[in-house]
């Protein structure tokens, strides 16, 4: 089975991270964690922007779904 074909686990990882206690982390470990999370935010934002650009290109080429059934 391909990685993308597996069912997603219940709940997302961000929610799980939010529940984790940070008391045992050192200042340096917290800085590293922040850097990793900021990098993940940038990755997700870039993917979102790419998907939005792809959708806009498709809508420009094929029209929006609501405008296709208006019959001229």
Backbone as CSV, one residue per row, in Angstrom:
resi,resn,N_x,N_y,N_z,CA_x,CA_y,CA_z,C_x,C_y,C_z
1,UNK,0.855,-1.175,0.000,0.000,0.000,0.000,0.898,1.234,0.000
2,UNK,0.602,2.177,-0.858,1.354,3.420,-0.925,1.102,4.256,0.335
3,UNK,2.072,5.071,0.671,1.972,5.920,1.853,0.724,6.803,1.799
4,UNK,0.419,7.381,0.636,-0.727,8.280,0.503,-2.059,7.542,0.534
5,UNK,-2.046,6.221,0.368,-3.287,5.458,0.345,-3.744,5.044,1.743
6,UNK,-2.859,5.164,2.715,-3.224,4.761,4.066,-4.199,5.769,4.670
7,UNK,-5.127,5.301,5.501,-6.051,6.250,6.132,-5.298,7.179,7.078
8,UNK,-5.750,8.424,7.163,-5.131,9.370,8.085,-5.486,8.990,9.516
9,UNK,-4.551,9.175,10.429,-4.893,8.918,11.830,-5.899,9.945,12.332
10,UNK,-6.657,9.563,13.329,-7.638,10.478,13.909,-6.915,11.634,14.589
11,UNK,-7.399,12.836,14.411,-6.764,14.008,14.983,-5.494,14.340,14.229
12,UNK,-5.092,15.577,14.254,-3.878,15.936,13.551,-2.718,16.066,14.527
13,UNK,-1.518,16.074,13.977,-0.320,16.122,14.802,-0.186,17.446,15.536
14,UNK,-0.646,18.527,14.933,-0.572,19.823,15.597,-1.385,19.807,16.891
15,UNK,-2.543,19.175,16.855,-3.364,19.076,18.065,-2.671,18.234,19.125
16,UNK,-2.014,17.177,18.688,-1.276,16.331,19.634,-0.107,17.091,20.244
17,UNK,0.597,17.870,19.416,1.710,18.666,19.931,1.223,19.707,20.941
18,UNK,0.062,20.275,20.700,-0.471,21.306,21.586,-0.769,20.753,22.977
19,UNK,-1.008,19.456,23.073,-1.316,18.841,24.365,-0.070,18.411,25.124
20,UNK,1.077,18.385,24.453,2.316,17.918,25.063,2.834,18.935,26.078
21,UNK,3.257,18.452,27.225,3.836,19.322,28.240,5.224,19.769,27.789
22,UNK,5.512,21.032,27.966,6.800,21.590,27.573,7.721,21.805,28.771
23,UNK,7.276,21.387,29.947,8.023,21.637,31.182,9.427,21.032,31.169
24,UNK,9.609,19.899,30.532,10.903,19.213,30.583,11.887,19.694,29.516
25,UNK,11.466,20.592,28.637,12.325,21.070,27.566,13.228,22.205,28.049
26,UNK,14.488,22.186,27.618,15.410,23.277,27.921,15.115,24.450,26.987
27,UNK,15.710,25.576,27.289,15.542,26.762,26.447,16.019,26.465,25.024
28,UNK,17.145,25.799,24.906,17.695,25.440,23.595,16.751,24.480,22.852
29,UNK,16.208,23.501,23.555,15.276,22.557,22.924,14.004,23.266,22.465
30,UNK,13.553,24.235,23.245,12.372,25.007,22.846,12.665,25.839,21.607
31,UNK,13.871,26.434,21.536,14.263,27.178,20.337,14.286,26.270,19.114
32,UNK,14.815,25.058,19.263,14.849,24.101,18.154,13.441,23.717,17.727
33,UNK,12.583,23.503,18.696,11.197,23.128,18.393,10.493,24.254,17.643
34,UNK,10.702,25.492,18.081,10.098,26.642,17.403,10.584,26.716,15.967
35,UNK,11.886,26.517,15.750,12.436,26.568,14.390,11.814,25.484,13.520
36,UNK,11.649,24.284,14.057,11.027,23.197,13.288,9.574,23.514,12.955
37,UNK,8.856,24.061,13.923,7.451,24.394,13.695,7.316,25.538,12.686
38,UNK,8.202,26.523,12.756,8.163,27.616,11.779,8.465,27.106,10.376
39,UNK,9.411,26.161,10.275,9.715,25.568,8.965,8.512,24.792,8.437
40,UNK,7.799,24.092,9.319,6.613,23.344,8.894,5.499,24.291,8.473
41,UNK,5.342,25.396,9.191,4.341,26.394,8.812,4.650,26.935,7.424
42,UNK,5.909,27.237,7.160,6.307,27.747,5.845,6.036,26.707,4.760
43,UNK,6.297,25.434,5.041,6.056,24.361,4.071,4.570,24.236,3.756
44,UNK,3.735,24.276,4.786,2.287,24.162,4.597,1.749,25.377,3.851
45,UNK,2.230,26.567,4.198,1.781,27.776,3.515,2.164,27.741,2.039
46,UNK,3.375,27.271,1.746,3.810,27.175,0.348,2.942,26.187,-0.419
47,UNK,2.596,25.077,0.205,1.733,24.083,-0.451,0.342,24.664,-0.683
48,UNK,-0.174,25.369,0.310,-1.488,26.015,0.175,-1.482,27.011,-0.973
49,UNK,-0.435,27.815,-1.034,-0.347,28.827,-2.087,-0.230,28.178,-3.463
50,UNK,0.528,27.103,-3.545,0.673,26.380,-4.812,-0.670,25.788,-5.245
51,UNK,-1.403,25.211,-4.283,-2.714,24.629,-4.595,-3.692,25.721,-5.029
52,UNK,-3.641,26.874,-4.386,-4.536,27.982,-4.754,-4.211,28.489,-6.161
53,UNK,-2.926,28.583,-6.479,-2.527,29.032,-7.815,-2.975,28.022,-8.869
54,UNK,-2.864,26.752,-8.548,-3.301,25.698,-9.468,-4.809,25.793,-9.698
55,UNK,-5.550,26.015,-8.626,-7.005,26.141,-8.748,-7.383,27.369,-9.575
56,UNK,-6.707,28.498,-9.334,-6.991,29.706,-10.114,-6.695,29.485,-11.595
57,UNK,-5.608,28.779,-11.886,-5.270,28.490,-13.279,-6.337,27.603,-13.913
58,UNK,-6.813,26.605,-13.181,-7.857,25.728,-13.704,-9.155,26.492,-13.917
59,UNK,-9.497,27.370,-12.970,-10.722,28.162,-13.119,-10.612,29.131,-14.291
60,UNK,-9.424,29.681,-14.524,-9.229,30.582,-15.656,-9.380,29.834,-16.979
61,UNK,-8.940,28.594,-16.994,-9.006,27.794,-18.206,-10.402,27.222,-18.434
62,UNK,-10.999,26.691,-17.397,-12.277,25.976,-17.529,-13.470,26.748,-16.981
63,UNK,-13.244,27.835,-16.288,-14.329,28.569,-15.643,-14.590,28.018,-14.250
64,UNK,-15.301,28.787,-13.462,-15.627,28.328,-12.117,-16.803,27.352,-12.206
65,UNK,-16.906,26.419,-11.274,-18.013,25.448,-11.327,-19.394,26.110,-11.362
66,UNK,-19.578,27.250,-10.680,-20.897,27.905,-10.655,-21.232,28.573,-11.997
67,UNK,-20.206,28.945,-12.794,-20.495,29.634,-14.053,-20.727,28.667,-15.214
68,UNK,-20.444,27.384,-15.024,-20.589,26.427,-16.118,-22.041,26.054,-16.381
69,UNK,-22.873,26.110,-15.367,-24.258,25.690,-15.575,-25.215,26.823,-15.843
70,UNK,-24.724,28.027,-16.151,-25.612,29.171,-16.318,-26.241,29.273,-17.698
71,UNK,-25.866,28.459,-18.656,-26.475,28.393,-19.991,-26.724,29.703,-20.681
72,UNK,-25.925,30.071,-21.629,-26.098,31.345,-22.338,-26.828,31.162,-23.633
